[in-house]
């Protein structure tokens, strides 16, 4: 049987051209009034997936 992509993971994580995994940072949906501006700015953009999680996530995406 064919391996299927885990669609929940596929929507959250993007693969770069060089094969790295990038994700959005958590904590930007609500309750931002209480955060400092510095904290909110630091949550902008994407970050690399932790090396400990990379193998598992690549398997979910069908890249391993």
PDB file of N, CA, C and O in Angstrom:
ATOM      1  N   UNK A   1       0.846  -1.195   0.000  1.00  0.00           N
ATOM      2  CA  UNK A   1       0.000   0.000   0.000  1.00  0.00           C
ATOM      3  C   UNK A   1       0.882   1.245   0.000  1.00  0.00           C
ATOM      4  O   UNK A   1       1.950   1.265   0.612  1.00  0.00           O
ATOM      5  N   UNK A   2       0.421   2.274  -0.691  1.00  0.00           N
ATOM      6  CA  UNK A   2       1.185   3.514  -0.760  1.00  0.00           C
ATOM      7  C   UNK A   2       1.191   4.227   0.580  1.00  0.00           C
ATOM      8  O   UNK A   2       0.218   4.190   1.333  1.00  0.00           O
ATOM      9  N   UNK A   3       2.319   4.880   0.857  1.00  0.00           N
ATOM     10  CA  UNK A   3       2.424   5.685   2.068  1.00  0.00           C
ATOM     11  C   UNK A   3       1.730   7.017   1.834  1.00  0.00           C
ATOM     12  O   UNK A   3       1.904   7.636   0.785  1.00  0.00           O
ATOM     13  N   UNK A   4       0.946   7.459   2.810  1.00  0.00           N
ATOM     14  CA  UNK A   4       0.226   8.722   2.660  1.00  0.00           C
ATOM     15  C   UNK A   4       0.895   9.823   3.470  1.00  0.00           C
ATOM     16  O   UNK A   4       1.425   9.582   4.555  1.00  0.00           O
ATOM     17  N   UNK A   5       0.862  11.027   2.927  1.00  0.00           N
ATOM     18  CA  UNK A   5       1.369  12.204   3.630  1.00  0.00           C
ATOM     19  C   UNK A   5       0.429  12.530   4.784  1.00  0.00           C
ATOM     20  O   UNK A   5      -0.791  12.462   4.631  1.00  0.00           O
ATOM     21  N   UNK A   6       0.986  12.883   5.932  1.00  0.00           N
ATOM     22  CA  UNK A   6       0.188  13.334   7.078  1.00  0.00           C
ATOM     23  C   UNK A   6      -0.198  14.785   6.822  1.00  0.00           C
ATOM     24  O   UNK A   6       0.632  15.684   6.960  1.00  0.00           O
ATOM     25  N   UNK A   7      -1.456  15.017   6.449  1.00  0.00           N
ATOM     26  CA  UNK A   7      -1.873  16.335   5.966  1.00  0.00           C
ATOM     27  C   UNK A   7      -1.817  17.406   7.056  1.00  0.00           C
ATOM     28  O   UNK A   7      -1.577  18.574   6.753  1.00  0.00           O
ATOM     29  N   UNK A   8      -2.032  17.031   8.309  1.00  0.00           N
ATOM     30  CA  UNK A   8      -1.923  18.005   9.399  1.00  0.00           C
ATOM     31  C   UNK A   8      -0.512  18.545   9.515  1.00  0.00           C
ATOM     32  O   UNK A   8      -0.315  19.737   9.748  1.00  0.00           O
ATOM     33  N   UNK A   9       0.468  17.671   9.355  1.00  0.00           N
ATOM     34  CA  UNK A   9       1.867  18.085   9.396  1.00  0.00           C
ATOM     35  C   UNK A   9       2.229  18.890   8.150  1.00  0.00           C
ATOM     36  O   UNK A   9       2.956  19.879   8.234  1.00  0.00           O
ATOM     37  N   UNK A  10       1.721  18.466   7.001  1.00  0.00           N
ATOM     38  CA  UNK A  10       2.038  19.141   5.741  1.00  0.00           C
ATOM     39  C   UNK A  10       1.566  20.588   5.742  1.00  0.00           C
ATOM     40  O   UNK A  10       2.194  21.444   5.120  1.00  0.00           O
ATOM     41  N   UNK A  11       0.468  20.868   6.433  1.00  0.00           N
ATOM     42  CA  UNK A  11      -0.054  22.227   6.486  1.00  0.00           C
ATOM     43  C   UNK A  11       0.778  23.118   7.400  1.00  0.00           C
ATOM     44  O   UNK A  11       0.764  24.340   7.248  1.00  0.00           O
ATOM     45  N   UNK A  12       1.496  22.531   8.336  1.00  0.00           N
ATOM     46  CA  UNK A  12       2.242  23.293   9.336  1.00  0.00           C
ATOM     47  C   UNK A  12       3.713  23.471   9.007  1.00  0.00           C
ATOM     48  O   UNK A  12       4.335  24.438   9.447  1.00  0.00           O
ATOM     49  N   UNK A  13       4.278  22.544   8.236  1.00  0.00           N
ATOM     50  CA  UNK A  13       5.729  22.534   8.032  1.00  0.00           C
ATOM     51  C   UNK A  13       6.046  22.569   6.548  1.00  0.00           C
ATOM     52  O   UNK A  13       5.461  21.824   5.762  1.00  0.00           O
ATOM     53  N   UNK A  14       6.971  23.434   6.168  1.00  0.00           N
ATOM     54  CA  UNK A  14       7.388  23.564   4.780  1.00  0.00           C
ATOM     55  C   UNK A  14       8.819  23.059   4.635  1.00  0.00           C
ATOM     56  O   UNK A  14       9.635  23.210   5.545  1.00  0.00           O
ATOM     57  N   UNK A  15       9.117  22.458   3.486  1.00  0.00           N
ATOM     58  CA  UNK A  15      10.452  21.970   3.193  1.00  0.00           C
ATOM     59  C   UNK A  15      11.136  22.968   2.261  1.00  0.00           C
ATOM     60  O   UNK A  15      10.588  23.331   1.220  1.00  0.00           O
ATOM     61  N   UNK A  16      12.334  23.406   2.639  1.00  0.00           N
ATOM     62  CA  UNK A  16      13.080  24.362   1.813  1.00  0.00           C
ATOM     63  C   UNK A  16      13.725  23.634   0.632  1.00  0.00           C
ATOM     64  O   UNK A  16      13.699  22.405   0.558  1.00  0.00           O
ATOM     65  N   UNK A  17      14.290  24.392  -0.266  1.00  0.00           N
ATOM     66  CA  UNK A  17      14.948  23.811  -1.433  1.00  0.00           C
ATOM     67  C   UNK A  17      16.107  22.905  -1.067  1.00  0.00           C
ATOM     68  O   UNK A  17      16.380  21.923  -1.757  1.00  0.00           O
ATOM     69  N   UNK A  18      16.796  23.241   0.035  1.00  0.00           N
ATOM     70  CA  UNK A  18      17.929  22.419   0.466  1.00  0.00           C
ATOM     71  C   UNK A  18      17.500  21.250   1.350  1.00  0.00           C
ATOM     72  O   UNK A  18      18.337  20.457   1.779  1.00  0.00           O
ATOM     73  N   UNK A  19      16.191  21.141   1.623  1.00  0.00           N
ATOM     74  CA  UNK A  19      15.683  20.005   2.394  1.00  0.00           C
ATOM     75  C   UNK A  19      15.489  20.261   3.868  1.00  0.00           C
ATOM     76  O   UNK A  19      15.119  19.350   4.609  1.00  0.00           O
ATOM     77  N   UNK A  20      15.733  21.500   4.319  1.00  0.00           N
ATOM     78  CA  UNK A  20      15.499  21.811   5.731  1.00  0.00           C
ATOM     79  C   UNK A  20      14.007  21.965   5.984  1.00  0.00           C
ATOM     80  O   UNK A  20      13.234  22.244   5.068  1.00  0.00           O
ATOM     81  N   UNK A  21      13.619  21.781   7.229  1.00  0.00           N
ATOM     82  CA  UNK A  21      12.217  21.917   7.617  1.00  0.00           C
ATOM     83  C   UNK A  21      12.029  23.227   8.363  1.00  0.00           C
ATOM     84  O   UNK A  21      12.796  23.536   9.275  1.00  0.00           O
ATOM     85  N   UNK A  22      11.014  24.002   7.984  1.00  0.00           N
ATOM     86  CA  UNK A  22      10.730  25.286   8.623  1.00  0.00           C
ATOM     87  C   UNK A  22       9.311  25.252   9.178  1.00  0.00           C
ATOM     88  O   UNK A  22       8.423  24.637   8.588  1.00  0.00           O
ATOM     89  N   UNK A  23       9.100  25.918  10.320  1.00  0.00           N
ATOM     90  CA  UNK A  23       7.777  25.976  10.936  1.00  0.00           C
ATOM     91  C   UNK A  23       7.518  27.375  11.479  1.00  0.00           C
ATOM     92  O   UNK A  23       8.450  28.133  11.749  1.00  0.00           O
ATOM     93  N   UNK A  24       6.237  27.706  11.636  1.00  0.00           N
ATOM     94  CA  UNK A  24       5.843  28.959  12.285  1.00  0.00           C
ATOM     95  C   UNK A  24       6.044  28.799  13.794  1.00  0.00           C
ATOM     96  O   UNK A  24       6.043  27.682  14.312  1.00  0.00           O
ATOM     97  N   UNK A  25       6.212  29.904  14.482  1.00  0.00           N
ATOM     98  CA  UNK A  25       6.364  29.851  15.934  1.00  0.00           C
ATOM     99  C   UNK A  25       4.999  29.878  16.620  1.00  0.00           C
ATOM    100  O   UNK A  25       4.058  30.507  16.137  1.00  0.00           O
ATOM    101  N   UNK A  26       4.912  29.192  17.743  1.00  0.00           N
ATOM    102  CA  UNK A  26       3.660  29.119  18.496  1.00  0.00           C
ATOM    103  C   UNK A  26       3.461  30.388  19.319  1.00  0.00           C
ATOM    104  O   UNK A  26       4.415  31.115  19.599  1.00  0.00           O
ATOM    105  N   UNK A  27       2.224  30.643  19.698  1.00  0.00           N
ATOM    106  CA  UNK A  27       1.932  31.724  20.624  1.00  0.00           C
ATOM    107  C   UNK A  27       1.562  33.039  19.979  1.00  0.00           C
ATOM    108  O   UNK A  27       1.702  34.090  20.603  1.00  0.00           O
ATOM    109  N   UNK A  28       1.083  33.006  18.722  1.00  0.00           N
ATOM    110  CA  UNK A  28       0.743  34.254  18.036  1.00  0.00           C
ATOM    111  C   UNK A  28      -0.746  34.340  17.685  1.00  0.00           C
ATOM    112  O   UNK A  28      -1.118  35.109  16.800  1.00  0.00           O
ATOM    113  N   UNK A  29      -1.587  33.582  18.347  1.00  0.00           N
ATOM    114  CA  UNK A  29      -3.010  33.553  17.983  1.00  0.00           C
ATOM    115  C   UNK A  29      -3.847  34.518  18.820  1.00  0.00           C
ATOM    116  O   UNK A  29      -4.743  35.184  18.300  1.00  0.00           O
ATOM    117  N   UNK A  30      -3.556  34.588  20.091  1.00  0.00           N
ATOM    118  CA  UNK A  30      -4.351  35.467  20.959  1.00  0.00           C
ATOM    119  C   UNK A  30      -3.537  35.801  22.205  1.00  0.00           C
ATOM    120  O   UNK A  30      -2.415  35.321  22.371  1.00  0.00           O
ATOM    121  N   UNK A  31      -4.119  36.639  23.089  1.00  0.00           N
ATOM    122  CA  UNK A  31      -3.475  37.080  24.343  1.00  0.00           C
ATOM    123  C   UNK A  31      -2.190  37.872  24.088  1.00  0.00           C
ATOM    124  O   UNK A  31      -1.266  37.833  24.900  1.00  0.00           O
ATOM    125  N   UNK A  32      -2.132  38.586  22.968  1.00  0.00           N
ATOM    126  CA  UNK A  32      -0.911  39.318  22.654  1.00  0.00           C
ATOM    127  C   UNK A  32      -0.854  40.690  23.327  1.00  0.00           C
ATOM    128  O   UNK A  32       0.204  41.319  23.364  1.00  0.00           O
ATOM    129  N   UNK A  33      -1.980  41.152  23.854  1.00  0.00           N
ATOM    130  CA  UNK A  33      -1.952  42.422  24.587  1.00  0.00           C
ATOM    131  C   UNK A  33      -1.011  42.325  25.785  1.00  0.00           C
ATOM    132  O   UNK A  33      -0.335  43.292  26.134  1.00  0.00           O
ATOM    133  N   UNK A  34      -0.976  41.170  26.398  1.00  0.00           N
ATOM    134  CA  UNK A  34      -0.167  40.981  27.605  1.00  0.00           C
ATOM    135  C   UNK A  34       1.322  40.855  27.288  1.00  0.00           C
ATOM    136  O   UNK A  34       2.161  41.039  28.170  1.00  0.00           O
ATOM    137  N   UNK A  35       1.655  40.542  26.031  1.00  0.00           N
ATOM    138  CA  UNK A  35       3.058  40.363  25.655  1.00  0.00           C
ATOM    139  C   UNK A  35       3.719  41.705  25.403  1.00  0.00           C
ATOM    140  O   UNK A  35       3.075  42.673  24.999  1.00  0.00           O
ATOM    141  N   UNK A  36       5.014  41.739  25.649  1.00  0.00           N
ATOM    142  CA  UNK A  36       5.779  42.929  25.280  1.00  0.00           C
ATOM    143  C   UNK A  36       5.935  42.956  23.758  1.00  0.00           C
ATOM    144  O   UNK A  36       5.852  41.926  23.089  1.00  0.00           O
ATOM    145  N   UNK A  37       6.162  44.158  23.232  1.00  0.00           N
ATOM    146  CA  UNK A  37       6.361  44.303  21.789  1.00  0.00           C
ATOM    147  C   UNK A  37       7.567  43.497  21.334  1.00  0.00           C
ATOM    148  O   UNK A  37       7.563  42.921  20.247  1.00  0.00           O
ATOM    149  N   UNK A  38       8.590  43.458  22.163  1.00  0.00           N
ATOM    150  CA  UNK A  38       9.803  42.702  21.843  1.00  0.00           C
ATOM    151  C   UNK A  38       9.480  41.218  21.680  1.00  0.00           C
ATOM    152  O   UNK A  38       9.971  40.562  20.761  1.00  0.00           O
ATOM    153  N   UNK A  39       8.650  40.701  22.581  1.00  0.00           N
ATOM    154  CA  UNK A  39       8.253  39.291  22.517  1.00  0.00           C
ATOM    155  C   UNK A  39       7.457  39.006  21.246  1.00  0.00           C
ATOM    156  O   UNK A  39       7.689  38.002  20.572  1.00  0.00           O
ATOM    157  N   UNK A  40       6.527  39.888  20.924  1.00  0.00           N
ATOM    158  CA  UNK A  40       5.711  39.703  19.718  1.00  0.00           C
ATOM    159  C   UNK A  40       6.567  39.762  18.457  1.00  0.00           C
ATOM    160  O   UNK A  40       6.368  38.965  17.539  1.00  0.00           O
ATOM    161  N   UNK A  41       7.503  40.682  18.400  1.00  0.00           N
ATOM    162  CA  UNK A  41       8.379  40.770  17.231  1.00  0.00           C
ATOM    163  C   UNK A  41       9.244  39.532  17.079  1.00  0.00           C
ATOM    164  O   UNK A  41       9.507  39.079  15.966  1.00  0.00           O
ATOM    165  N   UNK A  42       9.684  38.989  18.207  1.00  0.00           N
ATOM    166  CA  UNK A  42      10.566  37.816  18.144  1.00  0.00           C
ATOM    167  C   UNK A  42       9.834  36.567  17.648  1.00  0.00           C
ATOM    168  O   UNK A  42      10.472  35.603  17.226  1.00  0.00           O
ATOM    169  N   UNK A  43       8.508  36.581  17.696  1.00  0.00           N
ATOM    170  CA  UNK A  43       7.716  35.440  17.222  1.00  0.00           C
ATOM    171  C   UNK A  43       7.420  35.513  15.722  1.00  0.00           C
ATOM    172  O   UNK A  43       6.795  34.607  15.170  1.00  0.00           O
ATOM    173  N   UNK A  44       7.867  36.590  15.059  1.00  0.00           N
ATOM    174  CA  UNK A  44       7.631  36.725  13.616  1.00  0.00           C
ATOM    175  C   UNK A  44       8.426  35.686  12.846  1.00  0.00           C
ATOM    176  O   UNK A  44       9.440  35.169  13.315  1.00  0.00           O
ATOM    177  N   UNK A  45       7.935  35.397  11.650  1.00  0.00           N
ATOM    178  CA  UNK A  45       8.708  34.576  10.723  1.00  0.00           C
ATOM    179  C   UNK A  45       8.714  33.099  11.073  1.00  0.00           C
ATOM    180  O   UNK A  45       7.948  32.644  11.922  1.00  0.00           O
ATOM    181  N   UNK A  46       9.583  32.362  10.411  1.00  0.00           N
ATOM    182  CA  UNK A  46       9.662  30.919  10.604  1.00  0.00           C
ATOM    183  C   UNK A  46      11.004  30.546  11.231  1.00  0.00           C
ATOM    184  O   UNK A  46      11.975  31.299  11.156  1.00  0.00           O
ATOM    185  N   UNK A  47      11.036  29.377  11.846  1.00  0.00           N
ATOM    186  CA  UNK A  47      12.254  28.866  12.463  1.00  0.00           C
ATOM    187  C   UNK A  47      12.454  27.418  12.024  1.00  0.00           C
ATOM    188  O   UNK A  47      11.518  26.761  11.568  1.00  0.00           O
ATOM    189  N   UNK A  48      13.688  26.929  12.168  1.00  0.00           N
ATOM    190  CA  UNK A  48      13.975  25.531  11.833  1.00  0.00           C
ATOM    191  C   UNK A  48      13.314  24.604  12.843  1.00  0.00           C
ATOM    192  O   UNK A  48      13.172  24.941  14.018  1.00  0.00           O
ATOM    193  N   UNK A  49      12.914  23.433  12.366  1.00  0.00           N
ATOM    194  CA  UNK A  49      12.419  22.377  13.250  1.00  0.00           C
ATOM    195  C   UNK A  49      13.606  21.845  14.052  1.00  0.00           C
ATOM    196  O   UNK A  49      14.718  21.752  13.533  1.00  0.00           O
ATOM    197  N   UNK A  50      13.367  21.498  15.316  1.00  0.00           N
ATOM    198  CA  UNK A  50      14.429  20.993  16.180  1.00  0.00           C
ATOM    199  C   UNK A  50      15.023  19.707  15.593  1.00  0.00           C
ATOM    200  O   UNK A  50      14.293  18.873  15.058  1.00  0.00           O
ATOM    201  N   UNK A  51      16.339  19.550  15.695  1.00  0.00           N
ATOM    202  CA  UNK A  51      16.979  18.351  15.130  1.00  0.00           C
ATOM    203  C   UNK A  51      16.405  17.041  15.676  1.00  0.00           C
ATOM    204  O   UNK A  51      16.365  16.036  14.965  1.00  0.00           O
ATOM    205  N   UNK A  52      15.962  17.052  16.933  1.00  0.00           N
ATOM    206  CA  UNK A  52      15.398  15.836  17.527  1.00  0.00           C
ATOM    207  C   UNK A  52      14.100  15.420  16.840  1.00  0.00           C
ATOM    208  O   UNK A  52      13.757  14.237  16.838  1.00  0.00           O
ATOM    209  N   UNK A  53      13.374  16.373  16.259  1.00  0.00           N
ATOM    210  CA  UNK A  53      12.082  16.079  15.631  1.00  0.00           C
ATOM    211  C   UNK A  53      12.175  15.857  14.125  1.00  0.00           C
ATOM    212  O   UNK A  53      11.217  15.388  13.510  1.00  0.00           O
ATOM    213  N   UNK A  54      13.308  16.186  13.529  1.00  0.00           N
ATOM    214  CA  UNK A  54      13.416  16.214  12.071  1.00  0.00           C
ATOM    215  C   UNK A  54      13.118  14.862  11.434  1.00  0.00           C
ATOM    216  O   UNK A  54      12.376  14.793  10.454  1.00  0.00           O
ATOM    217  N   UNK A  55      13.680  13.797  11.973  1.00  0.00           N
ATOM    218  CA  UNK A  55      13.499  12.474  11.377  1.00  0.00           C
ATOM    219  C   UNK A  55      12.027  12.061  11.383  1.00  0.00           C
ATOM    220  O   UNK A  55      11.509  11.555  10.388  1.00  0.00           O
ATOM    221  N   UNK A  56      11.366  12.283  12.516  1.00  0.00           N
ATOM    222  CA  UNK A  56       9.959  11.904  12.659  1.00  0.00           C
ATOM    223  C   UNK A  56       9.076  12.709  11.703  1.00  0.00           C
ATOM    224  O   UNK A  56       8.163  12.159  11.087  1.00  0.00           O
ATOM    225  N   UNK A  57       9.341  13.983  11.582  1.00  0.00           N
ATOM    226  CA  UNK A  57       8.515  14.838  10.729  1.00  0.00           C
ATOM    227  C   UNK A  57       8.744  14.528   9.258  1.00  0.00           C
ATOM    228  O   UNK A  57       7.798  14.540   8.471  1.00  0.00           O
ATOM    229  N   UNK A  58       9.983  14.251   8.877  1.00  0.00           N
ATOM    230  CA  UNK A  58      10.242  13.867   7.488  1.00  0.00           C
ATOM    231  C   UNK A  58       9.496  12.590   7.128  1.00  0.00           C
ATOM    232  O   UNK A  58       9.017  12.443   6.004  1.00  0.00           O
ATOM    233  N   UNK A  59       9.395  11.667   8.080  1.00  0.00           N
ATOM    234  CA  UNK A  59       8.647  10.433   7.819  1.00  0.00           C
ATOM    235  C   UNK A  59       7.160  10.742   7.639  1.00  0.00           C
ATOM    236  O   UNK A  59       6.510  10.150   6.777  1.00  0.00           O
ATOM    237  N   UNK A  60       6.614  11.662   8.440  1.00  0.00           N
ATOM    238  CA  UNK A  60       5.206  12.031   8.302  1.00  0.00           C
ATOM    239  C   UNK A  60       4.933  12.692   6.952  1.00  0.00           C
ATOM    240  O   UNK A  60       3.849  12.547   6.387  1.00  0.00           O
ATOM    241  N   UNK A  61       5.935  13.421   6.442  1.00  0.00           N
ATOM    242  CA  UNK A  61       5.771  14.113   5.166  1.00  0.00           C
ATOM    243  C   UNK A  61       6.088  13.229   3.964  1.00  0.00           C
ATOM    244  O   UNK A  61       5.905  13.642   2.819  1.00  0.00           O
ATOM    245  N   UNK A  62       6.563  12.008   4.227  1.00  0.00           N
ATOM    246  CA  UNK A  62       6.909  11.106   3.123  1.00  0.00           C
ATOM    247  C   UNK A  62       8.212  11.460   2.457  1.00  0.00           C
ATOM    248  O   UNK A  62       8.420  11.106   1.297  1.00  0.00           O
ATOM    249  N   UNK A  63       9.112  12.158   3.161  1.00  0.00           N
ATOM    250  CA  UNK A  63      10.397  12.597   2.601  1.00  0.00           C
ATOM    251  C   UNK A  63      11.549  11.701   3.035  1.00  0.00           C
ATOM    252  O   UNK A  63      12.663  11.841   2.529  1.00  0.00           O
ATOM    253  N   UNK A  64      11.297  10.784   3.963  1.00  0.00           N
ATOM    254  CA  UNK A  64      12.391   9.964   4.508  1.00  0.00           C
ATOM    255  C   UNK A  64      12.551   8.661   3.742  1.00  0.00           C
ATOM    256  O   UNK A  64      13.423   7.856   4.069  1.00  0.00           O
TER     257      UNK A  64
END
